[in-house]
Amino acid sequence: MPEEMTYKKLRDLAREEKAQPGLIPLPEDFYSTLQAFLSAKHSEMESDRSVLQMREFENALAIASEIITIRQQKILFKAIRDGGEHGKTEGMTRNEHELYDRFCAVLADARADLERMLSKYSNRRMPQKPGEEEASNSLKRLRFIKEVPAYIGPDNRVFGPYSPGQESELPQSEAAWLVKGKLAEEIQ
């Protein structure tokens, strides 16, 4: 039997969703339960016409919207980190899984377009000045300050994902922009 939604449970879920970097597992029927809860709150507000009921209904709407927005952002970032390749979808409802699939498809199309555009330049690299190759290949040790999703560097190498506190050795060119963007700090 599905668990009944309450205003307190909704607030607790929003607090937990904000606090956790990953998706909080939700029951498959979460959105239908949420819709039934909001419908009941709306009916209470309409029948009582009390300021307290109106305020609670408006707050419930705002909290529900916040939860959904946070979850959509996490799903999008997961699709980006997965590079448009379908990954594990634990903790997602059926609706969210479909959204994740759509995000992955869009990202895969965008990646294919980018690869087609760049492929005509891949064999025409600029000649490097003497000593430049060694400098660009030297490694720098970094400690990450913020979460950095996986990304593709200019040489088509995949870097990341990185978590705050994680340490890694990266080429000078990658390290420079990560430090400049205040995403990581250099370790001596």
Secondary structure, DSSP 8 states (H G I E B T S, - for coil): ------HHHHHHHHHHHHH-SS-----TTHHHHHHHHHHHHHHHHHHH--HHHHHHHHHHHHHHHHHHHHHHHHHHHHHHHTTTS----TT--HHHHHHHHHHHHHHHHHHHHHHHHHHTTTT------TTHHHHHH-EEEEEESS-B--EE-TTS-EE--B-TT-EEEEEHHHHHHHHHTTSEEE--
